[in-house]
Amino acid sequence: MTRTYLQKAPRNQRNDRGGRTCGIKTFFEASYQDSNILDAKVKMNSPLVAADHINDGKHHLLLAATGSVATIKIPNIIEALSPHENLSIRILLSESVANFLQGQSAEQPSLAMIDCMQNVDGIYSDADEWRKPWVRGDSILHIELRRWADLMVIAPLSANSLAKIAKGMSDNLLTSVVRAWDTTGLIDLARPGIPLPCGGKKIIVVAPAMNTAMWHHPVTAEHIQRLEKGWGLESGGWFVVLRPMEKELACGDVGSGAMQDWKMIVHTVEHQLHLGG
Ligand SMILES: Cc1cc2nc3c(=O)[nH]c(=O)nc-3n(C[C@H](O)[C@H](O)[C@H](O)COP(=O)(O)O)c2cc1C
């Protein structure tokens, strides 16, 4: 991956909308030409230790994305959640996502611009897991992200990552978090004043997005069945699948496979985290 991420602009650098300025403009004032300037300001994350955030009084959303064109809806989701002042968002990206968010168009801001958005407290990708050689006592990022999160949302979820998750693979940071999830509800307990989504168990919401032919491939049905029926909430599990919808896809094919409407994803986050709104 070309660059990984990210350190926050200080909390006191806020504009009159409450958003961080990152030294130039607000996210929606900044044009995509500004993204190179912002990228130059990017620094590295300090190590995440979930225990440091137990009493921050905020709901913790781990918002993940994988390599689909629908990744460009991530800024819409974050912006729609911006009125919730008691929400902290950490972004988790698979390696291919950087190709969709490089500031190449107005709807495809750079990661540095996304880092400036309200409630975003970190952006992580694979390189962050191995920032330095591990020694005893160091935190382990995929475990800390899981401990930190009250809710994980993977939107969009690519066919590739869906397959890996359904088969239990964990060969990157994102799938390692999913593989290390507390499926029992006995390990990660609720924090003071912050109810967990599903009566005490943390859950993962996924919004698959893929080409129509990929969606109709029989192996996709197997993978979805595992998440919905095997590990879904209704079976006492920890997954919610927001199935794709029909429309003309970016490739020109018409049919199902498009990511669920991002407004529905926002609504699901608000509902599961008891945010209201
Ligand atoms: C322009 C472009 C768009 C793509 N869109 C999708 C998509 O919507 N869904 C999908 O499953 N794969 C899509 N792919 C393929 C994935 O990016 C590829 O399978 C990748 O390995 C996924 O890796 P990840 O799951 O680790 O993010 C697309 C690839 C390209 C080049």
The ligand as an SDF file (V2000), in Angstrom:
LIG
                    3D

 31 33  0  0  0  0  0  0  0  0999 V2000
  -12.4260   -0.5800  -10.4340 C   0  0  0  0  0  0  0  0  0  0  0  0
  -12.6690   -1.8400   -9.6480 C   0  0  0  0  0  0  0  0  0  0  0  0
  -13.8640   -1.9990   -8.9970 C   0  0  0  0  0  0  0  0  0  0  0  0
  -14.1050   -3.1510   -8.2510 C   0  0  0  0  0  0  0  0  0  0  0  0
  -15.3220   -3.2900   -7.6250 N   0  0  0  0  0  0  0  0  0  0  0  0
  -15.5580   -4.3890   -6.9140 C   0  0  0  0  0  0  0  0  0  0  0  0
  -16.8170   -4.5610   -6.2550 C   0  0  0  0  0  0  0  0  0  0  0  0
  -17.7100   -3.7130   -6.3110 O   0  0  0  0  0  0  0  0  0  0  0  0
  -17.0040   -5.6940   -5.5300 N   0  0  0  0  0  0  0  0  0  0  0  0
  -16.0450   -6.6610   -5.4200 C   0  0  0  0  0  0  0  0  0  0  0  0
  -16.2800   -7.6510   -4.7530 O   0  0  0  0  0  0  0  0  0  0  0  0
  -14.8530   -6.5340   -6.0320 N   0  0  0  0  0  0  0  0  0  0  0  0
  -14.5740   -5.4250   -6.7740 C   0  0  0  0  0  0  0  0  0  0  0  0
  -13.3580   -5.2740   -7.3840 N   0  0  0  0  0  0  0  0  0  0  0  0
  -12.3350   -6.3260   -7.1990 C   0  0  0  0  0  0  0  0  0  0  0  0
  -11.6900   -6.2140   -5.8220 C   0  0  0  0  0  0  0  0  0  0  0  0
  -11.1520   -4.9180   -5.6240 O   0  0  0  0  0  0  0  0  0  0  0  0
  -10.6000   -7.2800   -5.6650 C   0  0  0  0  0  0  0  0  0  0  0  0
  -11.2390   -8.5490   -5.6520 O   0  0  0  0  0  0  0  0  0  0  0  0
   -9.7620   -7.1070   -4.4380 C   0  0  0  0  0  0  0  0  0  0  0  0
   -8.8180   -8.1660   -4.3790 O   0  0  0  0  0  0  0  0  0  0  0  0
  -10.5690   -7.0780   -3.1720 C   0  0  0  0  0  0  0  0  0  0  0  0
   -9.6930   -7.0830   -2.0740 O   0  0  0  0  0  0  0  0  0  0  0  0
  -10.2150   -6.8200   -0.5970 P   0  0  0  0  0  0  0  0  0  0  0  0
  -11.3850   -7.7170   -0.3650 O   0  0  0  0  0  0  0  0  0  0  0  0
   -9.0600   -7.1640    0.2740 O   0  0  0  0  0  0  0  0  0  0  0  0
  -10.5620   -5.3740   -0.4970 O   0  0  0  0  0  0  0  0  0  0  0  0
  -13.1180   -4.1400   -8.1370 C   0  0  0  0  0  0  0  0  0  0  0  0
  -11.8920   -3.9560   -8.7760 C   0  0  0  0  0  0  0  0  0  0  0  0
  -11.6810   -2.8350   -9.5450 C   0  0  0  0  0  0  0  0  0  0  0  0
  -10.3550   -2.6990  -10.2630 C   0  0  0  0  0  0  0  0  0  0  0  0
  1  2  1  0
  2  3  1  0
  2 30  2  0
  3  4  2  0
  4  5  1  0
  4 28  1  0
  5  6  2  0
  6  7  1  0
  6 13  1  0
  7  8  2  0
  7  9  1  0
  9 10  1  0
 10 11  2  0
 10 12  1  0
 12 13  2  0
 13 14  1  0
 14 15  1  0
 14 28  1  0
 15 16  1  0
 16 17  1  0
 16 18  1  0
 18 19  1  0
 18 20  1  0
 20 21  1  0
 20 22  1  0
 22 23  1  0
 23 24  1  0
 24 25  2  0
 24 26  1  0
 24 27  1  0
 28 29  2  0
 29 30  1  0
 30 31  1  0
M  END
$$$$
